[in-house]
Amino acid sequence: MEEWIKVGQRFIHLATVCEVQFDEHASTARVLYAGGGVTLLHDDEARELRDTLLRHATVPDEPHRTVFVPGLE
């Protein structure tokens, strides 16, 4: 995905995101980037990122994983 998304006061370039780990109990999201960078989002920003990514995601049969497939929107 060559798309930028706005989450709170920041922009995230989805092409550089390797993985996003959500913790529903703590209302946090950890964004892991190519090159080793990490961003930790809390509360509203974490929920906004989750909602935005789920609109672009393909969800496989395994209920614990969400996989992004470039070009499928």
Long-range contacts (C-beta under 8 A, 24 or more apart in sequence): 1-56, 1-68, 1-70, 3-56, 5-49, 5-52, 5-53, 7-41, 7-45, 7-48, 7-49, 7-52, 8-41, 8-44, 8-45, 8-48, 10-39, 10-45, 12-39, 12-49, 14-56, 14-68, 20-49, 20-53, 22-46, 22-50
